[in-house]
Amino acid sequence: MHCRISRIRREANNVAHQMVKAGFNSANIQFWVEEVPDRVVPGVEEDRNWMDQPG
């Protein structure tokens, strides 16, 4: 079995950081399936733009 672990700076993974913050700031258990919290939608769109750029 091969395993690779790498670190990604917060600035490069802003959506994940925003979602963790949203989870920590909530007293309720939350599950996000297919929909993300409104506060992270701009970051998702920004990430999507990076993925859609030609190689």
C-alpha distance (Angstrom), angle and dihedral (degrees) to the residues before:
residue distance angle dihedral
M1 . . .
H2 3.79 . .
C3 3.79 122.0 .
R4 3.78 127.8 -176.8
I5 3.78 123.8 -170.5
S6 3.77 121.5 -171.8
R7 3.76 134.8 174.4
I8 3.78 121.4 -127.3
R9 3.78 119.7 -164.4
R10 3.80 116.9 -117.8
E11 3.81 91.2 -115.0
A12 3.79 90.0 59.5
N13 3.80 93.2 47.8
N14 3.79 102.0 38.8
V15 3.82 96.6 146.1
A16 3.80 92.9 57.5
H17 3.80 90.0 47.3
Q18 3.83 91.7 50.4
M19 3.81 91.7 49.2
V20 3.81 92.3 49.9
K21 3.80 89.8 50.0
A22 3.81 90.2 50.4
G23 3.80 89.9 51.4
F24 3.80 94.3 48.3
N25 3.81 91.3 48.2
S26 3.80 92.4 55.6
A27 3.78 126.4 82.4
N28 3.81 90.7 -156.9
I29 3.78 130.5 76.9
Q30 3.80 108.0 -108.5
F31 3.78 134.4 -166.1
W32 3.77 120.5 -166.5
V33 3.79 110.9 -159.0
E34 3.81 118.9 169.5
E35 3.82 90.7 -24.5
V36 3.78 127.3 71.7
P37 3.81 126.9 -156.0
D38 3.81 112.5 -84.3
R39 3.80 91.1 -116.2
V40 3.82 92.5 65.9
V41 3.82 99.0 44.3
P42 3.85 93.5 94.9
G43 3.81 90.1 52.9
V44 3.81 91.4 48.4
E45 3.81 90.2 52.1
E46 3.81 90.9 48.4
D47 3.82 91.1 50.6
R48 3.80 90.3 47.8
N49 3.81 90.1 53.8
W50 3.82 89.9 54.8
M51 3.81 91.2 50.3
D52 3.80 93.5 48.6
Q53 3.81 95.0 55.0
P54 3.80 115.5 109.6
G55 3.80 114.5 -99.5
